[in-house]
């Protein structure tokens, strides 16, 4: 091995904790109700070695995104299960409750249920529940940030008669049923508009407004605000490690809570790339435009990954600063200033991840860089 080896470290905030990952391992540390820290650490499968095609540029970006989502759901499941430990301390039967935390199924079970059978069933249902969570999350995101903005933009262009979409004037009939009027109204204003650059710019602006509004609403929820505080703790900890400082609370708290390689920057870049991509791939049919935009999501994610990966090789460049600046601004919402005990959890997660990584790599000789997977 060379005298100095670069690795990539990223992370994610979870319920009352932080997940930190290195190339070959990850660790989740969560603050228990009694103040102690619960930790889970595991090695990561080397999928690119098992499936060489996952090393192909653009395709690897989509694979990394999907794997990160799976890992994120696993980390969230662990943090949720730790939250039920307080009930266990009070002497309650939480066997079913913990199984529900892992599977997402809060089915009532009696004290007579065989605990081993229940745990086995819970393990079998975890994969299905995880897949369901990912599918639901992707479906909701695609509807909110792809489908809905397109429908609204199409409506605006028809309503105002922009470009080649003449304004629609509807006449009402007193003899017509309300549902027929509604159907005619929908058909009139959903006439297909061939997406132009102007169309996609408006569509992109609406998408970004939805995204910022969604995050702003999340900040008003108390529990989510604490997750954002742990998000800030994750960034500060990785910043300190990247700078080569000892991982102590006093050192870590001096660093900014915004980081250019945060996943927020990646999401903003995805939205910018989508404007260009949707301007190239377009149809005269509204239905075909909807289908194509949904189908292009993995490709757009892969291209965005390659751009941020390429720009990250020269972090001081103006290009890297340009593409990450919107994400830095948005992190004023997605991160909050963490407390000392939250920093302690983030530090613990990173140390545990690196401890497991050291079994495969000489950590004392590693120069670490924070990754685009950091969120």
N, C-alpha and C positions, 0 to 999 in steps of 0.2 A: 504494500500500500504506500501511496505517496505520503510525503511529510505532512501534507495538508489536504484534507478531503472535505469537500462541501457537501452538506446534506440540506434537505428542505424540512423545515418544521412549521406546522400550521396548527390550527386549533378551532374550537367551537365552544360557545357558551351553552350550558345545559341548565336544568333546574337545580339551583343552589350549587352549581359547580362548573367545571371546565373540562373539556376533552382536549388533550394535546396529542399530536401525532408526529412521528418521524417516518422516514421512508419504510422502515420494516416493523414498526411497532406503534402502539398507541396506548394511552392511559386516560382514564376518566376518574377525576377526584370530585367527591361531593361532600358538602358539609352536612353531617347528621344533625338531627334536632338537639342532641346532647352536646354538640360543639366539636365532636371528634370528626375526623375525615375518613370517609370510606373510599377505597380505590379499587379499580378494576383495570388490569393491564394485560394486553395480549399482543402476540406477533401478528403482523399483517400478511396475508397471502400474496405471493409475487405472481399476480395474474399475467403480467406481460411476459414472464418466462414460460408460463403454461400455455398462454395463447399469444404467440409472437405477433399476430396481426394487430394486437392492441398497442404496438409500438408505432404504428403508422400515424404520421401527423394528421391532425384534425380528428381522426377516429379515436385517438388516445385521449383527446380532450373530453369527448362524450363519455368514454369509459371512466375517466377520473371523476367526472361529475356524478355519474350513477353510483360509483363506489363510495364517494364522499357522502351521498345521501343515505346509503345503506348504513355506513358507519355512524352517521349522525343520528339516525333513528335508534340504533343499538345503544348509543351513548345516552340518548334521552330516555330510553326504556330503563336503563340502569339507574339513572338519577331519579326517575319516578318511583322505582322500587325502594330506594333508600328513604324516600319521603314517608313510607309507611312504617318505618322502624319505631316511630313514636307510639303507634298503636300496639306494637308488639311489646314494648316496655310496660304498657299499662295492663298487660296480661290478656289482651283480646286475641281471639282466633283470627289470625290474618293470613292463614294458608290460602284461602280463596282470594283474598284481597291482593296478595303478592302475585298470585297467578294472573289475576286480572290486570295488574300493572304491567306484566310482561306481555300479555296477549292482547290487551285492549278489550277483553270481554269481561264485564262485571256481572257474571252470572252468580246467583246465590247458591251456596253449597252448605251442607250440614256438617256438624262436627264428626259425623260418622264416616265421612269420605276418607278413603285411604290416601294419606299424604303422598306416598310415593307414586301412586297412580295419577294423582292430580299434578304432581310436578312433571311426570312424564308427558301427560297430556298438554301441560303448559308449554313444555319445550317443543312439542310437535306443532303447536299452534303459533309459536312465536314467528316462524318464518312467514306463515300466511298473514299474520297480523302486520308484520313489517312490510310485506309486499302491498297490503291494502293501504297502509299509511303512505307509502311512497306514491302509489297510483293516485290516491285521493289528493295528495299534495301537488303532484304534477298536474292533475286534472283541474284543480282549483286555480293554480297559477296560470295555466294556459288559457282558461276561460277569462280570468280577470285581466291578464296582461297581453293577451293575443286576440282572442275572439271578441270580447266586449269593445275594446278600442277600435277594432276594424268596423264593427257594426255602427258604432257612434259616428265614426269618420264618414262612412258611406252615407249615413243619414244626413249629416251636415252638408255634404257636397250636393246631394239631391235637393235638400230643402232650400238651400241658398242659390242653387243653380250655378255652382262653380264649375269651371272648366267645361267639359262636354256633357255635363249633367244638368239639363234644364230644370228650373224650379217646377215643382209639382203643385198644381192647384186642384184640390179635391172639392167636389160638390156633394153635399149631403142630401139624402133622400129620406123623406118622412116615412115612407112605406118600408124602408129597408131595416132589417133586424140589426141590433147593435153589434152582434158578432160578425155579421157580414160587412158592416161598416169598418170594424176593426181590422178584418182581413184585407179589405181593399186598401185601407190606410197603410197597413204593413207592406203589402205588395208594391204600393206606389213609392214609398220611401226607401224600400230595400232594393230598388232597381240597381243593377250592377254598375259601378263606376270603375273604369280601368285605372288602377293605381298609378299615379304619376309621382314625380319627386315631391311636388307640393302635397299630394295626398298622403304620402308616407311620412312627410315631416309632421303634418297635423296628427297623423296616427301615432307617431313616435312621441310627440308632446303629450298627447292624452295618456299614453302608456306610462310615461314618466310621472305625470301628475297622479295617476292612480297609485303608482308605486310609492311615491313620497307620502301621499295621503294615508295609504295603508300602514306605513311605518309610523307615521305621526299618531294614528289612532292606537297603535300598539303601545306607544310610550305612555298612554294614559292608563293602561292596565298595570296595577301595582306589581303583580307577579312577573309580568314581562319586563317591567322596569328593572327588576332585580337581575333578570337574565342579561339585560343590556349593561348592567354594572359588571357582571362577570365577563361580558364581552370586552369591556374596557380593561379588566384585569388580565385577560388573555393577551391582549395587544401589548400592554406594558411589560409583561413577563417575557414575551418573545423579543421585544425591543431590547431588553436588558441582556438577554442571552446572546442576541446578535452582536451587541456591543462588546461582549466579553466580560461583562460585570458579574460579580458573584450574585447568585440568586437569593437575595435577602429582601425583605419587605422594604427596608430603608432605601435600597438601591433601585428596586423596581418601580416604586411609586414616583420617582423623579421623571420617568419617561412619559411621553404623550400617549393618550389613549387611542388616537387615530393612527392607523398604519396603512401605507399605500398598497400593500398586498392583501388587504382585506377582501373577503368575498363580495362585499358591497361594491367595490371597484369593478370586480368581474361582472356583476349583474348590470351595472351601469354601462359597461362596455358592450355587453350583450344587446342592450337596447339600441346603442348606436350602430352596431353592426347590422342589426335587424332592419334598420331604416334603409341601408344600402342594399341589403339582400332582397328585401321586399320590393324595392324599386326595379330590380332586375328580373325577378321571377313574378310575373303578374298575368292575370287572365281577365277576360271580359265577363266571366261568371263570378258572382259573389260567393257561391258555394265552392268553386274551385280555388278561389283566393283563400277562403277559410281553410280548406284541406291542405293547400300548399304551405300555408304559414305554420300550421301545426306540424306538418312533416319536416319542415326546415329547422325546427327548434334544435334538434341534435347537431345539425351541421353548423348552425350559428354559434352554438355553445363551443363546438370544436374549434372553429375559426377564432373565436374570442380567446380561448385558452392559448392557442398558438401565438396570438398577438401579445398577450400579457407575458407569456413565457419568453418570447423574443425580446420584448422591451425590458424585461427584468434582468437581462444579462448586462445592461448598462443603466443601473438605477439612477445615475446622476444625469442622464440624458433628458433633453427637453421633451422628447416624445413620451418617455415613461411618465414624466411629470404631468404631461397633458392628458394622457388617457386615465391616469389615476386620480386626478384632481377632483372630478365630480364625486367619486367615491369617498374621498377625504371629507368633502363638504357634507355628504350624507351621513357620515359617521358621527357627526354632531348629534344626530338623532338616535342612531343605532348603538352608540356606546355612551355610558355614563361613568362618572368618576367612581371608582371602586373604593371600598373600605379596606383596612389593613387585613381583616380576616378573609376577605374575598381574594386579595392578592396572595395570601398564604395558600389558599386552595389552588390557585393557578400555578404557583411555583411548585407545589407538591405534584401536580399533574405532569408538569414538564420534566421534573426530576425523575419521576417514575417511568415516564416514556423513554427518557434517555438511559435510564438504568437498564431497561430491557434491550434497548438499542445497542448498548455497550457489549452485549453478549455476541453481537455480530460485527460491530465496528468499534475501533478505538476512539471513544468519545473525547479523550484528552487531546486528540490531535485533529479534532473536527472544527472547521469554521462553519458556523451555522448561518443560514439565511432564512428569513421568514418567508412562508410560501403564499401563493395565491389562494391556497385552500383555507388560509386563516379567515375567520369570519367575525 
